Amino acid sequence: MMEFLDIFLNESFWTASLRIATPLIFGVLGALLCERAGVLNLGIEGIFVVGAMAGWMAVWMGASLWGGVLVAALAGAAFGLLHALLTVPLGLSQHVSGLGITLLATSAASFIYRTALPDVKSPPRITPFQPLDIPVLSDIPFLGPVLFQQTPLTWLALLMVALVWWVLARTPLGVAIRAVGDNPDAVAAQGLSVYALRIGAVMAGSALMALGGAFLTMSAFDAFFFGMVNGRGWISIALVIFASWQPGKALLGALLFGMFEALQVRLQTQAGALVPSQIFLMAPYVLSILALVFVARRADYPRALLKPWFKGQR
Amino acid sequence: MEKKIILKLSGLTRRFGPVLAADHIDLELREGEVLALLGENGAGKTTLMNMLFGEYIPDEGEVLVRIDGELRPLPPGQPQAAIEAGIGMVHQHFALAENLTALDNILLGAEPLMSLRRNLAPMRARVERLMAASGLKAPLDERVGAMSVGERQRVEILKALYRDARVLVLDEPTAVLTPQEAESLFQSLRAMVAEGLSVIFISHKLHEVLAFSDRIAVLRHGRKVGEMATADADRARIAAMMMGEEIAPPERPPARPGAEVLALEGITLHGARARDRLEDVSLSLRGGEIIGIAGVSGNGQSALAALISGLRAPERGEIRLEGRALRRISPREMIRARVGRIPEDRHRDGVVGAMSVAENLVIERLDDPHVQRLGFLRTRAIRENAERLCRAFDVRGPGVEAPARLLSGGNIQKLILARVFDLSPRVILANQPTRGLDFGAAGEVGRRLLEARERGAGVILISEDLDEILALSDRIFVMHAGRLHEARTRDRARIGLMMAGHFEDETAWGGGLTAQTAGEARP
């Protein structure tokens, strides 16, 4: 029992939780932004893969690390644009288009990888982002390592939480995005463009998703391999509901999942002999499902989510 | 003194497929004038206004607005341009984001989109000045989703005023309001018109049009068929113009009541809201009679309707159908007992919009061997049934295979009538059967109910329209605060008093306050 409590007292647990949460923070924020504008983006899983691939490959081909981040974001935005064009002006099913984007983006990443590196057995490595070691702050006991030994991308993720919250809550653009996800007619009747708002929100959201992928190849690991995204996109979609479409709660949800995951690894090593390790692997997902069951029952969906809107048809 | 023309519609035309929804319509509006636009459903009123506001692009014609002293054409298909020219539109189905506050809805699109901060104080002060000047009050920091219909409408109008509207277009503004709310709306509008605002309002309530407008334009089948000063107009003439013929109220031959078909005995329903409660309601309906139930909406009518539809079971009391007490109460039982239901919200509860007209017509009798055999639908029989019923009940639309949501409100009601009558019902519950319908369709509903009565069915007619109750009912009850009282009079004023909770008999006195609180309708 004491051993169990020790896990939580150890700073490495919290460091790991925040690290594991980082790609999810990007993912949930991205999905949240799309859904607040009324568009479900199931392309997220594929956009993660594309972001991971594009960022890493840009760096491998000679770009700087931040250059790679930019390339990943642009690649995500491009797939977001495709999804938006299909679902917003053309009004296709958001489910079908999103799943299509995931298949397309995953295959495209694989195709580019194979074409660029035809004979490679193990993927080439890059020098990833290093933890930000800030002299005095990093030495604060406990908080220091947890917060100040993270890589810049984790900081970017936290910054994005604040930014998305600010934009949605405090700017006219945010008001318009929330309105277009609730009642596009209200937006159109006030002379704003429903299409522009939705396409813009989906592109920005997709760029955020791609950053989640880029974190995997440029921060958590140092190379791209297949299967590394491993459902993080789908988890993000679920966490949006858990977060009730609010950035602050999105951060909380991502952290909670990160903690489950970090806990799982530690319990495995401690009690591995007694319980099959698969049980622990399953734990974060089971806990997420349970959390969702309780939260989602009261979920207040954006009213226009999934509903196409066409100009000139009231 | 002749006032300046502020808005001119010239030859506006719009086709939807083969249908001419608007056919070369010309209209003029002067400063400080109230123009009423009258017409049946589908006459082209809303299409015309949507072209005016740039939501539809006209096939022909143009909209001219006085800008800087001269009439200039508006670019077609751009609401933004219409807003900038001072045209404010209040849609029948409000264009409000329910997750935003009233203030955010008013400011939406009025502030520059790309800025990192909002300077709310001066904007809020301006909205408050507008509220004070117009008398339209709304709680600015409340989410629209939590507001009553009346408040939402005031937010809609404030939105237009905030954008400096000089011309306000109101599409059936009172359709969703209680009489009290409607009166206060007209008071505010009168004050603003005195300040120079021009108003176009669409309605099919004649008494409003006569009381409030300066000029009346009548549309029929997409064409303007008449225009007159309100001072020269009278009801009969306008109605004739709208219909294209003189209309007579339906004849109501003397009733020949038969045996009791439906009895309610001391029914009590509990509920969180007043509108969901019934208290000790008793009623005996005989075959061959129509019982009208009058009352301000929200006094328990929906609870009564839910009870007779089989949607709610009473906490106390008994329901008898043809003398037999009902033990299990469910919609299915009610259909089996041949209770025909015409629901209040025909779009939501009356049809499944995505299913075809033919399917909607058989939806209440899927176990009928004429409809299915061994669990397989008999599609041809279903289609023939639909074609027969659509002919008999004059249901017009894109065909029996088309989804029901494509039908107009009047035709959906005819579809429901056809389904109810095809059941040869012994009891018919008609809840607000003519709400939102035009003269023609409403008259048809009334005739059909009388026809059912002739055939020996008992009809319960719940309506807010006292004229309708008086025209069709053999006996009149008034519903107030969950209780039902027989009126025993056909005097409008006395029934009106009862609707407000003043009863001459001993049973229930002193509900006068409840009538007002219940009057604020919530969606």
Contacts between the chains, C-beta under 8 A, distances in Angstrom:
chain1	res1	chain2	res2	distance
A	166	B	116	7.8
A	170	B	117	6.8
A	170	B	118	6.5
A	171	B	115	6.5
A	171	B	116	6.1
A	171	B	117	7.1
A	171	B	118	6.5
A	172	B	107	7.4
A	172	B	111	4.6
A	172	B	112	6.6
A	172	B	113	5.3
A	172	B	114	7.8
A	172	B	115	6.2
A	172	B	118	6.0
A	173	B	113	5.1
A	173	B	114	6.3
A	175	B	100	6.5
A	175	B	104	5.0
A	175	B	107	7.2
A	175	B	108	6.0
A	176	B	108	6.3
A	176	B	109	7.2
A	176	B	113	6.2
A	178	B	97	6.8
A	178	B	99	5.9
A	178	B	100	6.2
A	179	B	97	3.8
A	179	B	99	7.7
A	179	B	100	5.7
A	179	B	104	7.6
A	179	B	105	7.5
A	179	B	108	5.5
A	181	B	99	7.8
A	182	B	97	4.1
A	182	B	98	5.7
A	182	B	99	4.5
A	182	B	100	7.1
A	183	B	95	6.7
A	183	B	96	6.4
A	183	B	97	4.7
A	183	B	98	6.7
A	185	B	91	7.5
A	185	B	93	7.7
A	185	B	95	4.3
A	186	B	95	4.5
A	186	B	96	5.3
A	186	B	97	4.5
A	186	B	105	6.7
A	186	B	108	6.8
A	187	B	97	7.5
A	187	B	108	6.9
A	187	B	109	7.2
A	188	B	55	7.4
A	188	B	79	6.3
A	188	B	95	7.4
A	189	B	53	7.9
A	189	B	55	7.9
A	189	B	79	6.3
A	189	B	89	6.5
A	189	B	91	6.8
A	189	B	95	3.9
A	190	B	79	7.8
A	190	B	83	7.3
A	190	B	95	7.9
A	190	B	108	4.9
A	190	B	109	3.1
A	190	B	110	7.2
A	190	B	159	7.3
A	191	B	78	7.9
A	191	B	79	5.1
A	191	B	80	3.4
A	191	B	83	4.8
A	191	B	84	7.8
A	191	B	109	5.2
A	192	B	80	8.0
A	192	B	108	7.3
A	192	B	109	4.7
A	192	B	113	7.3
A	302	B	99	7.2
A	303	B	98	6.5
A	303	B	99	7.2
A	312	B	55	6.0
A	312	B	56	5.6
A	312	B	57	7.0
A	312	B	77	7.3
A	314	B	50	6.9
A	314	B	55	6.5
A	314	B	91	7.1
A	314	B	93	7.3
